[in-house]
């Protein structure tokens, strides 16, 4: 063995000398990895050259990389693998564990500013338990998810403040205790980095406030106590007009004149939440410069044969191969296209051929394009339109309802507010009245259902009354969608697309009134609920011989966004009649596709996916309890990358039969996520179902299964912005639906139809949703 080892070392030394002199080696000696292209540099860096006798072996390597970065540590198959140290030219440094070019496990990352992070990593992100020390002296010890504080953690600020509690996406959210350097402290609930919910604030001088909070200040019911026994109980608000309560002075105080606003102006004046410094550069933004050897069939450049039959070792240009930290074994970094791989006699040739034939038959080889543009959705209701008078009546009624003075309402509503008899009729004569303006339409009556409830809902949904009135009642006319829905209802859109108005049948209005109390409690309890937001329920009754009644509901428009929506899906989890039968070329911006048209799996980042699953369960349980069925998940997709020709550009490669050794994992563009991580407050603009960055994976259905509900994943990914919500939640399982279920069950499979018992519908809906939504594991693995 010792003799063989000596011979091998001598052999390797001879190969290195030959390479430095002539830049070539005989093919029998294997492939050599060279650090620099310059002859002089190669000659002076003989220690940096590694002989790769077996590309799967892990060995120690020391390399000066093409862009000037430096790495020393364990190496395998052209990637750091094991324990190693990587130093970037800008002064950043990582020491810790690697796996196939990814930081996986424990490690330490140093910034040039002096900031450090020591803890767990996943795919280049700070993820797991870890300690971050900022350059200004801030320290955080606790849980992390994708560079953000997420879970329980303790943060000590450089100014002497301290927070110990729950974090969510980089901000305080949940339960926690914040103590200021002066000794004052707060214990209670947080939301989006602010004190919000129920909690107690205690001053060092003995004062104490127990009650509700909003945006860092008392708002709602609460009690303020003094050390001498005095206390104030009531409804708190920064607006003096909303402030209402009673002051009970102690016998010793003798102070009967006290203004509650003093609490805002004096007691909370110096109790500001410190947010600390922001990280200027994230570990996941650092690129790892590596290069490939030209050995084997790894997709590298072909080796040139010289006239004497020997192989020329090509030295790659410094930036021929730039890899992200998330780079894996065998990944080619190609922007905007799929890398092609060839193999000689690889395994699975028959399966690959069969799958390729199936993909070709399903049209998978065809690129997807942006939908053809069409004129703005809906027909503008101008004078002469058959529903022009109805639009005027609607706008007059809304202006009257929203503008009517009303006392400040607490979010805690009395049961009487939900009474079906709680409605207000208003007469609108053409000549006007004491309470209504003159108008050009015919005389009509206007009805508001449960006005206090919907006024409070608009407040809960943070709808500004002036903006709401301007959207619906401004100078711009409403737009009527071209055709009524399946139920026969007509839809109208406001000019700014923020609100959708739907005419309703009497039965639907009854269902909403019946479930209004449960709906209110549900949307109040769960801010991230996906169910439709309702802003008002009204009725217009025309006077005269016709006596026509038109009931309508005002809802939020899920697709109101600066992003254009390229694909729209209405998904229920049933099969019968759930297709539009439109080819790709005929899909326009307003086409609503259905279950059997779906050709994607939606992949959400880990914490969002978990939140999505929890909320779907809550919403479905609520709808099941209210005996609601036939609802659906409306999904809108905006594809982030399109070519000049309007084709959607995939974000990764498709390798259907790739195994561990040749798997080209799709590469996720991290620019947008990293920008969000740099400023966690920007997460507040992204809510569950609204403006959500995500990825979709294309699927195809097997040719031998005509009604396959969920297709087979292909590995072709696209970066998208997603919008989704649960719509059509006003259909209860009444006698007509029971009869429909009985009739269709005779002709079709009972599980394939929409009209089924609410409990069965809820289970089928959830099972389907959990099949088409998945966690985006490539962010972490």
KEDRENTI-350297 format. One line per 2 residues: number of its first residue (from 1); for each residue y, x, z of C-alpha. Coordinates in Angstrom, 1 decimal. Each point is the difference from the previous one (the first is absolute). Example, Ala and Ser with C-alpha at 12.3 -4.5 7.8 and 13.67 -1.06 7.14 Angstrom:
KEDRENTI-350297
1> -4.5,12.3,7.8  3.4,1.4,-0.7
//
This chain:
KEDRENTI-350297
1> 0.0,0.0,0.0  2.4,2.8,0.9
3> -0.7,1.8,-3.2  0.6,-3.2,-2.0
5> 3.3,-0.6,1.8  1.2,3.5,-0.8
7> -0.9,-0.4,-3.6  1.8,-3.3,-0.1
9> 3.2,1.4,1.5  0.0,2.9,-2.4
11> -0.6,-2.4,-2.8  3.0,-2.2,1.0
13> 2.3,3.0,0.3  -0.9,1.0,-3.5
15> 0.7,-3.5,-1.3  3.5,0.0,1.7
17> 0.9,3.4,-1.6  -1.2,-1.2,-3.4
19> 2.1,-3.2,0.4  3.2,1.8,1.0
21> -0.3,2.3,-2.9  -1.1,-2.3,-2.8
23> 0.3,-3.6,1.4  -3.5,-0.8,-1.0
25> -3.5,0.0,1.4  -3.5,-0.5,-1.3
27> -1.2,-3.6,0.4  -2.9,1.1,2.1
29> 2.3,1.1,2.8  1.3,-3.5,0.6
31> 3.6,-1.3,0.1  2.9,1.9,1.6
33> 3.1,-1.5,1.6  3.2,1.9,-0.6
35> 3.2,-0.4,2.0  2.6,1.3,-2.5
37> 0.3,0.3,-3.7  1.8,3.3,0.0
39> -2.2,3.1,-0.4  1.8,2.0,2.5
41> -0.2,-2.8,2.6  -3.7,-0.4,-0.5
43> -0.6,3.7,0.4  2.0,0.0,3.3
45> -1.7,-3.1,1.4  -3.6,0.8,-0.3
47> -0.6,-1.4,3.5  1.2,-3.4,-1.1
49> -2.7,-0.4,-2.7  -3.0,-2.0,0.9
51> -3.4,0.0,-1.7  -1.4,-3.5,-0.1
53> -3.7,0.5,-0.1  -0.5,-3.6,0.9
55> 2.8,-2.5,-0.2  -1.5,-2.1,2.8
57> 0.0,2.8,2.5  2.6,0.1,2.7
59> 1.5,3.5,0.5  3.1,1.6,1.4
61> 2.8,0.6,-2.5  3.5,1.3,0.1
63> 2.2,-1.0,-2.9  3.6,0.3,-1.2
65> 0.2,-3.1,-2.2  1.9,-0.3,-3.3
67> 3.2,-1.5,1.4  0.2,2.5,2.8
69> -1.7,-2.0,2.7  -2.5,1.8,2.3
71> -3.4,-1.2,1.2  -2.6,1.7,2.2
73> -3.1,-1.6,1.3  -3.2,-1.7,-1.1
75> -0.3,-0.9,-3.7  -2.4,-1.9,-2.1
77> -0.1,-1.1,-3.7  3.7,1.0,-0.6
79> 1.3,-1.9,3.1  0.7,0.7,3.6
81> -3.1,-1.2,1.9  -0.5,0.6,3.7
83> 2.6,1.7,2.2  3.0,1.6,-1.6
85> 3.7,0.8,0.0  2.3,-1.0,-2.8
87> 3.6,1.2,-0.2  2.5,-1.4,-2.5
89> 2.9,2.0,-1.4  2.5,-2.3,1.7
91> -1.3,0.9,3.4  -2.3,-2.9,0.8
93> -3.4,0.9,1.3  -3.3,-1.7,0.8
95> -2.8,1.4,2.1  -3.1,-2.1,0.5
97> -2.9,-1.7,-1.6  -0.4,-0.7,-3.8
99> -2.5,-1.9,-2.0  -0.1,0.5,-3.8
101> 3.7,0.7,-0.1  1.0,-2.7,2.4
103> 1.2,0.4,3.6  -2.7,-1.9,1.9
105> -0.4,0.4,3.7  2.1,1.9,2.6
107> 2.9,2.3,-1.0  3.5,1.1,0.6
109> 2.9,-0.4,-2.4  3.2,2.0,0.5
111> 3.4,-0.8,-1.7  2.6,2.8,-0.7
113> 2.4,-2.0,2.3  -2.3,0.8,3.0
115> -1.6,-3.5,0.1  -3.8,-0.1,0.5
117> -2.8,-2.5,-0.1  -3.4,0.8,1.6
119> -2.8,-2.5,-0.2  -2.2,-1.9,-2.5
121> 0.5,-0.2,-3.7  -1.5,-2.1,-2.8
123> 0.7,0.7,-3.7  3.2,1.9,0.8
125> 1.4,-2.7,2.3  0.6,0.3,3.7
127> -2.7,-2.5,0.9  -1.8,-0.4,3.4
129> 1.1,1.4,3.4  2.7,2.6,-0.2
131> 3.1,1.5,1.6  3.3,0.4,-2.0
133> 2.8,2.2,1.3  3.3,-0.3,-1.9
135> 2.5,2.7,-0.6  2.4,-1.8,2.3
137> -2.4,-0.1,2.9  -1.4,-3.5,-0.5
139> -3.8,-0.3,0.7  -2.5,-2.7,-0.8
141> -3.6,0.0,1.2  -2.3,-2.8,-1.2
143> -1.5,-1.8,-2.9  1.0,0.6,-3.7
145> -0.9,-1.8,-3.2  1.1,1.5,-3.3
147> 2.9,2.1,1.5  1.2,-2.9,2.1
149> -0.2,-0.7,3.7  -2.5,-2.9,0.1
151> -1.8,-1.0,3.2  0.7,1.1,3.6
153> 2.3,3.0,0.5  2.6,1.6,2.2
155> 3.2,1.4,-1.4  2.4,2.1,2.1
157> 3.4,0.3,-1.6  2.2,3.0,0.1
159> 2.8,-2.0,1.7  -2.2,-0.8,3.0
161> -1.3,-3.4,-1.0  -3.7,-0.9,-0.1
163> -2.1,-2.7,-1.6  -3.6,-0.7,0.9
165> -1.7,-2.8,-1.9  -1.2,-1.4,-3.3
167> 1.2,1.2,-3.4  -0.5,-1.5,-3.4
169> 0.8,1.8,-3.3  2.3,2.5,1.7
171> 2.0,-2.5,2.2  -0.4,-1.4,3.4
173> -1.9,-3.4,-0.3  -2.1,-1.7,2.6
175> 0.2,0.6,3.7  1.8,3.0,1.4
177> 2.2,1.6,2.7  3.3,1.7,-0.9
179> 1.8,2.0,2.6  3.5,1.4,-0.5
181> 1.1,3.3,1.5  2.2,-1.8,2.5
183> -3.0,-1.7,1.5  0.4,-3.5,-1.5
185> -3.2,-1.3,-1.6  -1.4,-2.8,-2.1
187> -3.6,-1.3,0.1  -1.1,-2.6,-2.5
189> -0.4,-0.9,-3.7  1.3,1.9,-3.0
191> 0.3,-0.7,-3.8  1.1,2.3,-2.8
193> 1.3,2.6,2.5  2.1,-2.4,1.9
195> -0.4,-1.9,3.3  -1.2,-3.5,-1.1
197> -2.0,-2.6,1.8  -0.5,-0.4,3.7
199> 0.8,2.8,2.4  1.8,1.3,3.1
201> 2.9,2.4,0.2  0.7,1.7,3.3
203> 3.1,2.0,0.9  0.1,2.8,2.6
205> 2.6,-2.0,2.0  -2.5,-2.8,0.6
207> 1.0,-2.5,-2.8  -2.8,-1.5,-2.0
209> -0.4,-2.3,-3.1  -3.2,-1.9,-0.7
211> -0.3,-2.0,-3.2  0.1,-0.1,-3.7
213> 1.5,2.6,-2.3  1.0,0.3,-3.7
215> 1.3,3.1,-1.8  0.4,2.0,3.2
217> 2.0,-2.6,2.0  -0.8,-3.1,2.1
219> -0.5,-3.0,-2.1  -1.6,-3.2,1.2
221> -1.1,-1.1,3.4  0.4,2.6,2.8
223> 1.1,0.8,3.5  2.4,2.7,1.2
225> -0.2,1.0,3.6  2.3,2.1,2.3
227> -1.1,2.1,3.0  1.9,-2.4,2.4
229> -2.2,-2.9,-1.1  2.3,-1.6,-2.5
231> -1.5,-1.1,-3.3  0.8,-1.7,-3.3
233> -2.5,-2.2,-1.9  0.5,-1.4,-3.5
235> 0.0,0.5,-3.7  1.4,3.4,-1.0
237> 1.9,0.8,-3.2  2.5,2.6,-1.2
239> 1.9,-3.0,-1.4  1.9,-1.6,2.9
241> -0.3,-3.4,-1.6  -3.8,0.2,0.3
243> 0.0,1.4,3.5  -1.1,-2.7,2.5
245> -1.2,0.3,3.6  0.7,-0.2,3.7
247> 1.3,2.7,2.4  -1.3,0.0,3.6
249> 2.0,2.4,2.2  -1.4,1.2,3.3
251> 1.8,-0.8,3.3  1.0,3.6,0.4
253> 1.4,0.5,-3.5  2.6,-2.8,0.0
255> 0.5,0.6,-3.7  -0.1,-3.4,-1.8
257> 1.9,1.1,-3.1  -2.1,2.1,-2.3
259> -0.3,0.2,-3.8  -3.5,0.5,-1.4
261> 1.5,2.0,-2.9  0.7,2.8,2.6
263> -3.7,0.8,-0.3  0.4,0.8,-3.7
265> 3.3,1.8,0.3  -0.7,2.1,3.2
267> -3.6,0.1,1.1  -1.5,0.7,-3.5
269> 2.8,2.1,-1.4  -1.7,3.4,0.6
271> -3.6,-1.0,-0.4  -0.6,0.8,-3.6
273> -3.5,0.8,-1.4  -0.3,3.6,-1.2
275> -2.0,0.3,-3.2  -0.2,3.8,-0.1
277> 0.0,2.3,-3.0  -1.7,-0.8,-3.3
279> -2.5,2.3,-1.6  1.7,1.5,-3.0
281> -3.3,1.0,-1.7  -3.5,-1.4,0.5
283> -3.3,1.9,-0.2  -1.2,-2.3,-2.7
285> 2.9,1.1,-2.2  -1.1,3.6,0.0
287> -1.9,1.0,-3.1  -3.0,2.4,0.1
289> -0.1,2.4,-2.9  -3.5,0.9,-1.1
291> -1.7,1.0,-3.3  -3.3,-0.6,-1.6
293> -2.6,2.5,-1.0  -1.2,-0.4,-3.6
295> -3.7,-0.2,1.1  -2.4,-2.6,-1.0
297> 0.8,-3.5,-1.2  2.8,-0.7,2.4
299> 2.5,-1.0,-2.6  1.7,3.4,0.0
301> 1.1,2.0,-3.1  -2.8,1.1,-2.2
303> -0.9,3.7,0.3  0.6,2.1,-3.2
305> -2.8,2.2,-1.2  0.9,3.5,-1.2
307> -1.6,1.6,-3.1  -2.4,1.9,2.3
309> -1.3,-3.2,1.6  1.8,0.3,3.3
311> 2.2,-2.7,1.6  3.7,0.5,0.4
313> 1.4,-1.0,3.3  3.2,-2.0,-0.6
315> 2.7,0.2,2.7  1.7,-3.3,0.4
317> 3.7,-0.5,-0.1  1.6,-0.3,3.5
319> 0.5,-3.8,-0.2  -2.8,-1.1,-2.2
321> -1.7,-1.6,3.0  2.1,-1.6,2.7
323> -1.9,-2.1,2.5  1.1,-2.4,2.7
325> -1.5,0.2,3.5  -2.0,-3.0,-0.9
327> -1.6,1.9,-2.8  -3.8,-0.2,0.2
329> -2.9,1.9,-1.5  0.0,-0.2,-3.7
331> 3.3,-1.8,-0.3  2.3,0.8,-2.9
333> 3.7,-0.7,0.7  1.0,-2.0,-3.1
335> 3.2,-2.1,0.0  -0.3,-3.5,-1.5
337> -3.4,0.4,-1.8  -3.7,0.2,0.7
339> -1.8,3.3,-0.2  -3.1,0.2,-2.1
341> -3.1,1.8,1.1  -2.9,1.2,-2.0
343> -3.4,0.9,1.2  -3.1,1.4,-1.7
345> -2.9,-2.2,0.8  1.5,-1.4,3.2
347> -2.0,-2.5,2.1  0.5,-3.7,-0.5
349> 0.6,0.2,-3.7  -1.7,-3.4,-0.7
351> 1.8,-1.8,2.8  3.3,1.5,-1.1
353> -0.7,-1.1,-3.6  -0.9,-3.6,1.1
355> 3.1,-0.2,2.1  2.2,1.3,-2.8
357> -1.4,-2.6,-2.3  0.7,-2.7,2.6
359> 3.6,1.2,0.4  0.5,0.1,-3.7
361> -1.3,-3.5,-0.4  2.4,-1.2,2.8
363> 2.9,1.6,-1.7  0.4,2.6,2.7
365> 0.9,2.7,-2.4  3.1,-1.9,-1.0
367> 3.2,0.9,1.9  1.8,-2.7,1.9
369> 3.6,-0.7,-1.0  3.0,-1.5,1.7
371> 0.1,-3.8,-0.7  2.1,-1.0,-2.9
373> 3.4,-1.0,1.1  1.1,-3.6,-0.2
375> 3.2,-1.8,0.7  1.0,-0.6,3.6
377> -2.6,-2.3,1.7  1.0,-3.7,0.0
379> 2.4,-2.2,-1.8  3.6,-0.2,1.3
381> 0.9,-3.5,1.2  3.2,-0.7,-1.9
383> 1.9,-3.3,-0.5  -2.1,-2.3,-2.1
385> -3.3,1.3,1.5  -2.1,-2.9,1.3
387> 0.0,1.5,3.5  3.7,1.0,0.1
389> 1.0,-2.8,2.4  -3.0,0.8,2.3
391> 1.2,3.6,0.1  3.5,-1.1,1.0
393> -1.4,-2.2,2.7  -2.1,2.8,1.3
395> 2.9,2.4,0.1  2.3,-2.5,1.7
397> -2.6,-0.7,2.6  -0.8,3.6,0.8
399> 3.7,0.8,0.3  0.4,-2.9,2.5
401> -3.1,0.9,2.0  0.7,3.7,0.4
403> 3.7,-0.3,0.5  -0.3,-2.7,2.6
405> 1.1,1.3,3.4  -2.8,0.3,2.5
407> -0.4,1.6,3.5  -1.6,3.4,0.2
409> -3.7,-0.5,0.1  -2.5,1.9,2.1
411> -3.2,1.1,-1.6  -1.8,-2.0,2.8
413> 0.1,-3.5,-1.6  -0.9,-3.2,1.9
415> -2.9,-2.1,-1.3  2.4,-2.8,-1.0
417> 1.4,2.3,-2.7  -3.4,-0.2,-1.8
419> -0.3,-3.8,0.2  -0.6,-1.6,-3.4
421> 2.7,-2.5,0.8  2.5,2.8,0.4
423> 1.9,-0.4,-3.3  3.6,-0.5,-1.0
425> 1.1,-2.4,-2.8  3.4,0.6,-1.7
427> 1.5,-2.2,-2.7  1.9,1.6,-2.8
429> 2.2,-2.5,-1.9  1.5,1.2,-3.2
431> 3.6,-0.5,1.4  -0.8,2.0,3.1
433> 0.1,-0.9,3.7  1.2,1.3,3.3
435> -2.9,2.5,0.1  -0.8,0.5,-3.7
437> 2.1,1.2,-3.0  0.5,-2.0,-3.2
439> -2.3,0.9,-2.8  -0.8,-0.7,-3.6
441> -3.6,-1.1,0.5  -1.3,-3.4,0.8
443> -0.1,-1.2,3.6  -3.0,1.2,2.0
445> -1.3,0.4,3.5  -1.0,3.4,1.5
447> -2.6,0.5,2.6  -0.6,3.1,2.2
449> -3.4,0.3,1.6  0.0,1.7,3.4
451> 3.3,1.7,-0.6  0.1,2.0,3.2
453> -3.4,1.5,-0.7  0.9,1.2,-3.5
455> 3.4,1.3,1.1  -1.9,2.1,2.7
457> -2.5,1.1,-2.6  2.7,1.3,-2.2
459> 1.4,1.9,3.0  -3.5,1.3,0.8
461> -0.4,1.2,-3.6  3.5,1.7,0.2
463> 1.5,-2.2,-2.7  3.8,0.1,0.0
465> 1.3,-3.6,-0.3  2.9,1.0,-2.3
467> -2.3,1.9,-2.3  -2.6,-2.8,0.0
469> 2.6,-2.6,-0.9  1.5,2.3,-2.7
471> -3.4,0.6,-1.6  -0.9,-3.7,-0.3
473> 3.5,-1.6,-0.3  2.1,2.6,-1.7
475> 1.5,-0.3,-3.4  -3.2,1.1,-1.8
477> -2.4,-2.7,-0.9  -3.6,-0.2,1.0
479> -2.8,0.7,-2.5  -2.9,-2.3,-0.5
481> -3.4,1.6,-0.8  -1.3,-1.0,-3.4
483> -3.0,-2.0,1.2  -1.1,-1.7,3.2
485> -2.8,1.4,2.2  -3.5,-1.3,0.1
487> 1.1,-2.5,2.7  2.7,-1.4,-2.2
489> 2.8,1.5,2.0  3.0,1.5,-1.6
491> 1.5,3.4,1.0  3.6,1.2,-0.1
493> 1.3,3.5,0.6  3.4,0.9,1.2
495> 2.1,2.2,-2.3  -0.5,3.1,2.2
497> -3.8,-0.7,0.2  0.0,0.1,3.8
499> -1.2,-3.6,0.5  -2.4,-2.3,-1.6
501> 0.3,-3.8,0.3  -3.1,-2.1,-0.5
503> -0.2,-3.8,-0.3  -2.6,-1.4,2.3
505> -2.3,-3.0,0.3  0.3,-2.2,3.1
507> -3.4,1.2,1.2  1.1,3.6,-0.1
509> 3.1,-0.7,1.9  -2.1,-1.8,2.7
511> -2.3,3.0,0.2  3.0,2.4,0.6
513> 1.6,-2.3,2.6  -3.4,-0.3,1.8
515> -0.6,3.8,0.1  3.7,1.0,0.5
517> -0.3,0.8,3.7  -3.1,2.1,-0.6
519> 1.6,1.7,-3.0  3.2,0.8,2.0
521> -2.0,1.5,2.8  -2.1,2.0,-2.4
523> 2.9,1.6,-2.0  1.8,0.6,3.3
525> -2.9,1.8,1.5  -0.9,2.1,-3.0
527> 2.9,1.6,-1.8  -2.3,1.4,-2.7
529> -1.5,-3.4,-0.9  -0.8,-0.3,-3.7
531> 0.3,-3.8,-0.1  2.8,-1.6,-2.1
533> 3.4,0.0,1.7  1.5,-3.5,0.1
535> 3.7,-0.4,0.4  0.6,-3.8,-0.3
537> -1.7,-3.4,-0.7  2.2,-2.6,-1.6
539> 0.0,-3.3,-1.9  2.4,-1.5,-2.6
541> -0.1,-3.8,-0.3  1.8,-1.5,-3.0
543> 1.7,-3.3,0.7  -0.1,-3.0,-2.3
545> -3.0,-1.8,-1.7  -2.1,3.2,-0.4
547> -0.1,1.1,3.7  -1.6,3.2,-1.1
549> -0.9,2.6,2.8  -0.3,3.7,-0.8
551> -1.2,2.2,2.9  0.2,3.7,-0.3
553> -0.6,3.2,2.0  2.1,3.2,-0.2
555> -2.1,3.2,0.2  0.5,3.7,-0.4
557> -0.8,1.5,-3.3  -2.6,2.7,0.5
559> 0.9,1.9,-3.2  3.7,0.3,0.6
561> 0.4,3.7,-0.4  1.8,2.7,-1.9
563> -3.4,1.0,-1.4  -1.3,-1.8,-3.1
565> -3.4,-1.6,0.6  -2.5,1.2,-2.6
567> -3.0,-2.0,1.2  -0.3,-3.2,2.0
569> -3.2,-1.3,1.5  -0.8,-3.3,1.8
571> -3.2,0.7,1.9  -2.2,-2.5,1.9
573> -3.5,1.5,0.0  -1.5,-2.8,-2.1
575> -1.3,0.1,-3.6  0.1,-3.4,-1.6
577> 3.0,-0.2,-2.2  1.5,3.2,1.4
579> 1.0,1.8,-3.3  2.9,-0.1,-2.4
581> -2.0,1.1,-3.0  2.9,2.2,-1.2
583> -0.5,3.3,-1.8  2.0,3.0,1.2
585> 2.4,-0.3,-3.0  1.0,-3.5,0.9
587> 0.9,0.6,3.7  3.7,-0.3,0.6
589> 2.1,0.5,3.1  -0.6,-3.5,1.3
591> -3.7,-0.3,-0.7  -2.0,-1.0,3.2
593> -3.5,1.6,-0.2  -2.9,-1.3,2.1
595> -3.1,1.1,1.7  -2.1,0.7,-3.0
597> 2.9,1.8,-1.7  0.3,2.5,2.9
599> -0.8,3.5,-1.1  1.2,2.0,3.0
601> -0.9,1.0,3.6  3.1,0.3,2.1
603> 0.1,3.1,2.3  2.4,0.1,2.9
605> 0.9,2.9,2.3  -2.1,0.0,3.2
607> 2.4,-1.6,2.5  1.2,-2.6,-2.5
609> -3.5,-0.9,-0.9  -1.0,-0.5,3.6
611> 3.2,-2.2,0.6  -0.8,-1.9,-3.2
613> -3.5,-0.9,1.2  1.2,-1.0,3.4
615> 2.7,-2.3,-1.5  -2.4,-1.6,-2.5
617> -2.3,-0.9,2.8  2.9,-1.5,2.1
619> 1.4,-2.0,-3.0  -3.4,-1.3,-1.0
621> -0.9,-1.0,3.5  3.4,-1.9,0.2
623> -0.7,-1.8,-3.3  -3.6,-0.8,1.0
625> 1.2,-1.5,3.3  2.5,-2.2,-2.0
627> -2.8,-1.1,-2.3  1.7,1.6,-3.1
629> -1.8,1.1,-3.1  0.6,0.9,-3.6
631> 2.6,2.7,0.9  0.1,3.3,-1.9
633> 1.2,3.5,0.2  2.8,0.6,-2.5
635> 0.2,3.7,-1.0  2.6,1.8,-2.1
637> -0.3,3.6,-1.3  2.7,2.3,-1.3
639> -1.5,3.1,-1.7  2.1,3.0,0.9
641> -0.9,2.3,-3.0  0.4,-1.2,-3.5
643> 0.1,1.9,-3.3  2.7,-0.3,-2.6
645> -2.3,-2.3,-1.9  -0.2,-2.3,3.1
647> -3.6,1.0,1.0  -0.9,0.3,3.6
649> -0.7,3.6,0.9  -3.1,0.6,2.4
651> 0.6,2.2,3.0  -3.5,1.6,-0.1
653> -3.1,0.7,-2.1  -3.0,-2.2,-0.7
655> -3.4,1.6,0.6  -2.5,-2.8,0.4
657> -3.1,2.1,0.6  1.7,2.9,1.8
659> -1.9,1.4,2.9  1.3,2.2,2.8
661> 0.1,3.0,-2.2  1.9,-1.5,-2.9
663> 1.9,-2.8,1.6  3.6,-0.2,-1.2
665> 1.5,-2.0,2.8  3.1,-1.9,-1.2
667> 3.2,1.7,1.1  2.6,-2.0,1.8
669> 3.6,0.5,-0.6  1.6,0.7,3.4
671> 3.7,0.2,-0.9  0.9,-3.5,1.2
673> -2.1,0.2,3.2  1.4,3.4,0.9
675> 3.5,-1.3,-0.5  -0.8,-2.9,2.3
677> -1.4,2.4,2.6  3.2,2.1,0.0
679> 1.9,-3.1,1.1  -2.3,-2.3,2.1
681> 2.8,-2.6,0.2  -0.5,-0.8,-3.7
683> -3.4,-1.5,0.9  1.9,-3.0,1.3
685> 0.7,-0.9,-3.7  -3.7,-0.2,-0.7
687> -1.8,-2.8,1.6  -3.6,-1.3,-0.3
689> -0.1,-1.6,-3.4  3.5,1.1,-1.1
691> 0.9,3.2,-1.8  -3.2,1.6,1.0
693> -0.9,3.3,-1.7  -3.7,-0.1,-0.8
695> -2.6,0.9,-2.6  -2.3,-2.1,-2.1
697> -3.4,1.0,-1.4  -1.0,-1.6,-3.3
699> -3.3,-1.9,-0.1  -2.2,-1.4,-2.7
701> -2.6,-2.8,0.1  -3.5,0.5,-1.1
703> -0.8,-1.5,-3.4  -3.2,-1.6,1.4
705> 1.9,-1.9,2.7  2.5,-2.6,-1.5
707> 1.4,-1.1,3.3  0.0,3.2,2.0
709> 2.9,-0.6,2.4  0.8,3.7,0.8
711> -0.5,2.6,-2.7  -1.4,3.5,0.4
713> 2.5,2.7,0.9  0.6,2.6,-2.7
715> 2.0,2.7,1.8  3.1,-0.6,-2.1
717> 3.0,-0.3,2.4  3.6,-1.1,-0.4
719> 3.0,0.4,2.4  1.6,-3.4,0.6
721> 2.4,-2.0,2.1  -1.7,-3.1,1.4
723> 1.1,-3.4,1.0  -2.3,-2.6,1.5
725> 0.0,-3.2,2.1  -2.1,-3.1,0.8
727> 1.3,-3.0,-1.9  -0.8,-3.7,-0.5
729> -0.7,-0.7,3.7  0.7,-3.7,0.0
731> -3.3,-1.4,-1.4  -2.2,-1.5,2.8
733> -3.6,-0.9,-0.4  0.6,-3.7,-0.4
735> -2.2,-2.7,-1.5  1.0,0.9,-3.6
737> -1.1,3.6,0.5  -3.2,-1.1,1.6
739> -0.8,-2.2,-3.0  0.9,2.8,-2.4
741> -2.4,2.3,1.9  -2.8,-2.5,-0.2
743> 0.5,-0.7,-3.7  0.3,3.6,-1.1
745> -2.9,1.1,2.2  -2.3,-2.1,-2.2
747> 1.0,1.9,-3.2  0.8,3.5,1.3
749> -1.0,2.4,2.8  1.8,-1.3,3.1
751> 1.1,3.5,0.9  1.8,0.5,-3.3
753> 2.5,-2.9,0.4  3.3,0.0,1.8
755> -0.3,-3.3,1.9  -2.2,0.9,3.0
757> 0.2,-0.5,3.7  2.9,2.0,1.6
759> -2.4,2.1,2.1  -2.1,0.9,-3.0
761> 3.1,0.6,-2.1  1.5,2.3,2.6
763> -3.2,2.1,0.2  -0.4,0.2,-3.8
765> 3.7,0.9,-0.5  -0.2,2.8,2.6
767> -3.2,1.4,-1.4  1.5,0.1,-3.4
769> 3.3,1.6,1.2  -1.9,2.7,1.9
771> -1.9,0.8,-3.2  3.1,0.5,-2.1
773> 2.1,1.8,2.6  -1.1,3.3,1.4
775> 1.3,3.0,1.9  1.3,2.8,-2.1
777> -2.3,2.7,1.3  1.2,2.7,-2.4
779> 3.0,0.3,2.2  -2.1,1.3,2.9
781> -3.3,1.3,-1.2
//
